[in-house]
Amino acid sequence: MSQTIQIPNICEFMTRHFVDVFETMLSMKTQMVTQAGLPQFEDRVTGSVAFAGEHVNGAVYLHFGTVFAGQVAAAMLGLEPADLGEAEVNDVVGEVTNMLTGGLKSWLCDSGAECAVSTPAIIRGSSFVIEPVPDVLREWLVFDCQQNRVIVEIHVKVG
Amino acid sequence: MAIKILSVDDSRTIRLIVGKAFRPYDVTLLEAANGEEGLAVAAREKPELILLDVTMPVMDGVTMLTKLKEDPALKAIPVIMLTAESGRENVLQIARLGVRDYLVKPFKEDQLLEKAGRCVSLQKRPVATPA
């Protein structure tokens, strides 16, 4: 397996890929926010997709505030936020998470760590924390998008 | 006569985006949420083009494509794979199965239309005139 599969490399790839996904699918400019504390969402929609293989496993969680999740869904589908129900918003958040994790999977496979990904799942709530299991590293990437914060949370265990 | 295009994807979001892209064209969009449904719709409707996701529950896109290619009545239908995974091995596996083309998510509508237009002749939908 390649030596390049380390957390900083994964974060660097995911930062580029996040910007690409938002620009391509949503025509939204995003910027990584460095030295930012984790934003506190009142209500949150979180997409998750797991990946697993012989040399690497983990999950990607994508956190949106509920209102912004509706705006993202509307932008992706070319509709007004008011026209969308919870199911449509969940599906869009799941699909964006799937695109992010699919890109990561490709990067991991090309780096020598074959893995498979799960289908997306959605968590909705106002006060929850996702705790990694022991030996799993966790990183957060915080992005600014149209004055909203979006968090990519990566859990990964290499080796 | 409208061209039939079948979109097989477990994500309603992707099916809606595909529908939006083809709306200006004389296309009848058929939908299925997994490979099993996709095979049934393909056998019934004989679409001119299939847009096929890879990772889906019940039956994934690779299995559906394999079954499609085994069916003499369906094997000639061109298939464009839509995948979130662009890794070399994934692309090679898809190519070996005999797809016409593939499109990596995220994608722009223009890219989808360009690739579809290489497989079928897309005509603008006739504008309805008032009686």
Interface residues (C-beta under 8 A of the other chain):
Chain A: D20 V21 T24 M25 A73 M76 L77 G78 A87 E88 D91 V92 G94 E95 N98 M99 T101 G102 G103 K105 S106 W107 C109 D110 E114 V117 T119
Chain B: D10 S11 R12 T13 I14 L16 I17 K20 T55 M56 P57 T83 A84 E85 S86 G87 R88 E89 N90 K105 P106 F107 K108
